Amino acid sequence: MKFRRSNNFIQADIDEFIKVSEKRMIAVMQQSIQDVVNEAQQPITKGGRMRVDTGFLRSSGQHSIGSIPTGPTKGENKLPNSYQYDSGPLITTLSKLKFGDVFFFGWTAGYAEVREVYDGFLGGALQNWARIVAFQTDSLRNRIKK
């Protein structure tokens, strides 16, 4: 970022610095949340903690800004891998997230709480929050330097 030298433009320089800094912090926040959700949703077969049989638990992952998300509590299809998780809507919602918003992510499957107790897919992902934020901060810093 370049600063103007004239005293007449000091406030404009400060405003621009704040604007750029806020955009960067929001980008780190959005990507960090996405990384935590992705880690929590990672199936055991791909190194995660979430058991996937029919895929209903994983696909019941819902998100919302400002209110607790809702959705179906039990699946109808019992065939293996009959439910798929799509992270596209999560990315769209995160793009609307700004400072002061409260972001919710959770699973609506009736057995999600029990599986979390035994498998710790959310707890394990949240334990990595500080590492994920640090990684995203470093990544942003490296992109800015280039």
C-alpha positions in Angstrom: 0.0 0.0 0.0 1.3 3.4 -0.9 0.7 6.5 1.3 0.4 10.0 -0.1 2.8 12.5 1.5 0.4 15.5 1.6 -1.3 16.3 4.9 -4.5 16.8 3.0 -4.7 13.1 2.2 -3.8 11.6 5.6 -7.4 10.8 6.4 -8.0 9.2 3.0 -4.8 7.1 3.5 -6.1 5.9 6.9 -9.5 5.1 5.5 -8.0 3.2 2.6 -5.7 1.2 5.0 -8.7 0.3 7.2 -10.8 -0.8 4.2 -8.0 -3.0 2.8 -7.3 -4.4 6.3 -10.9 -5.3 6.9 -11.2 -7.0 3.5 -8.1 -9.1 4.4 -9.4 -10.0 7.9 -12.8 -11.1 6.4 -11.0 -13.2 3.8 -9.0 -15.0 6.5 -12.2 -15.5 8.6 -14.2 -16.9 5.7 -11.5 -19.3 4.6 -10.7 -20.4 8.1 -14.4 -21.2 8.8 -14.5 -23.1 5.5 -11.4 -25.1 6.4 -12.8 -26.1 9.8 -16.1 -27.2 8.3 -14.2 -29.1 5.6 -12.1 -30.8 8.2 -15.1 -31.7 10.3 -16.8 -33.1 7.2 -13.8 -35.2 6.2 -14.7 -38.9 6.0 -12.6 -41.5 7.8 -11.7 -43.0 4.4 -9.9 -39.7 3.6 -8.2 -39.2 6.9 -11.0 -37.5 8.8 -13.1 -38.5 11.8 -16.6 -38.7 10.3 -18.0 -42.1 9.6 -19.8 -42.4 6.3 -22.2 -45.2 5.6 -25.2 -43.8 3.7 -23.7 -40.3 3.8 -26.8 -38.8 5.5 -24.9 -37.5 8.6 -22.4 -35.7 6.3 -25.1 -34.4 4.0 -27.2 -33.1 6.9 -24.5 -30.5 7.6 -26.3 -27.2 7.5 -25.1 -23.6 7.9 -26.7 -20.2 8.5 -25.8 -16.6 9.3 -27.7 -15.3 12.4 -29.8 -18.3 13.2 -29.5 -22.0 14.0 -29.9 -24.0 10.8 -32.6 -26.7 10.4 -33.1 -29.7 8.1 -34.1 -33.3 8.0 -33.3 -35.4 11.1 -33.3 -38.8 9.4 -32.7 -40.2 5.9 -35.0 -42.3 3.9 -32.5 -44.2 1.8 -30.4 -46.9 3.5 -28.1 -47.7 0.6 -24.4 -47.0 1.1 -23.3 -43.5 -0.2 -26.8 -42.6 -1.2 -26.4 -39.0 0.2 -23.8 -36.6 -1.0 -22.5 -33.4 0.7 -22.2 -30.3 -1.5 -19.9 -27.5 -0.1 -21.1 -25.0 -2.8 -23.8 -23.4 -0.7 -21.4 -23.1 2.3 -19.0 -21.1 0.1 -21.9 -18.9 -1.1 -23.0 -18.2 2.5 -19.5 -17.5 3.7 -19.0 -14.9 0.9 -21.8 -12.9 2.6 -20.3 -13.1 6.1 -19.1 -9.9 7.6 -17.8 -8.7 11.0 -20.4 -8.9 13.7 -22.3 -11.8 12.0 -22.8 -15.0 13.9 -22.1 -18.1 11.7 -23.7 -21.4 12.6 -22.8 -24.9 11.2 -24.2 -28.1 12.5 -25.7 -31.4 11.6 -29.4 -32.1 11.6 -29.2 -35.9 11.6 -30.8 -37.2 14.8 -27.8 -39.2 15.7 -25.2 -36.4 15.0 -24.7 -35.7 18.7 -24.0 -39.3 19.5 -21.5 -39.7 16.6 -19.8 -36.5 17.7 -19.4 -37.9 21.3 -17.8 -41.1 19.9 -15.9 -39.7 16.9 -15.2 -36.1 17.7 -15.3 -34.8 14.1 -16.3 -31.3 15.1 -14.3 -31.1 18.3 -11.2 -32.4 16.5 -11.6 -29.7 13.8 -12.2 -26.9 16.3 -9.0 -27.9 18.1 -7.2 -26.9 14.9 -8.8 -23.4 14.7 -5.7 -21.5 15.8 -3.5 -23.4 13.4 -6.0 -22.9 10.5 -6.2 -19.2 11.2 -2.4 -18.9 11.4 -2.1 -20.8 8.1 -4.6 -18.6 6.3 -3.0 -15.5 7.7 0.4 -16.6 6.5 -1.0 -17.5 3.1 -2.6 -14.1 2.7 0.6 -12.4 3.8 2.6 -14.4 1.2 0.1 -13.5 -1.6 0.4 -9.8 -0.7 4.2 -9.9 -0.8 4.2 -11.3 -4.4 
